[in-house]
Amino acid sequence: MIEQILFAIAVLATILFFLRSARIIARNINLGRPYGSYGQHKERIKKFLALSFGHKKMFKRPIAALMHLFILLGFFFINVELIEIFIDGFAGTHRILSNYTTGIYNFFVFIGEVLAVLVIVASVVFLYRRNVKKVKRFQGYEISYWSKVDANVDLAAVILLMVGFLAMNAGDAVLFSMPS
């Protein structure tokens, strides 16, 4: 029971930190002047969805598009795993979804691990292209210092998240393969 209470406290602290950060970001955004773009809401929403979720610009560069797809799918699988972690954390269970979907569950975990490796590879390639190869479009005057730092921090965090996911699954496999 103490584990569930500690888990709930950690989740609550995380949510409060997120809300505080979101409030600060919203306050900073609201300091700016209104954009003044009125009308064409449907067209603007369609463009937003195509660029952000469809990665429309990426398809001009198929290899970068494929690596972005790996990252997108990797996060999909990680989020499903996260749901299970929350259920287990609050309920005091362990891999509760595996009790109901054994065959599919193991396949799902395998696909998640393959995608985690592909996400790590893609993130390392992206870091290399930004910092070593210095691809021209990432070095222009319109790219600020902070956007470069932000991209590097994001990619490093993605790598750490995927390594953590793989380490968690590896530790779990080792733990349950040990004789009782």
C-alpha positions, 0 to 999 in steps of 0.5 A: 500500500505504501508503494501506491501512496508514494506513486500517487504523490509522485504523480501529483507532484508531476502534474502540479509541476506541469501545470505550473510550467504550462501557466508560465508558458501561457503567460509568456505567450499572452505577452505578445500582441494578437496575431490578427489573422481572422477568418479562414479558420477551417483552412488554417486548422487543416494546414496545422493538422497536415503540418503537425500530425501529418508531417507534410513537410517531411515527405520532401525528404523521405529518409527524414520522414521515415525516421520521424515516423519511427519516433511517432510510432515509438511514442505511440507504443511508449504511451500505451506502456505508460497507461499500463505503468499508471494502472500498475502504480495505482493498483499495486499490480505488475504488468496487468495487461499481460494477464488479459492479452498474453500472446498479443501483449508479448508481441506488442512489447517486442514491437515497442522494443524494436521501435525504441531502438529505431527511435534511438537510432533516428535521434542519434542521426538527428543529433549528428545532422544538427551538431556534426554534419551541420545541415544548412537548414539547421544553421541559418540565421533564423534558427536561434541559439535557444531553438538549437539547444531546445532541439538537442535537449529534446533529442537527448530526452527522447534517447534517455526515455527509450533507454529507460524503457528498454532497461525497464523491460530488460530488468523485468525479463531478468527478474522473472527469469531468475529461479524463485 
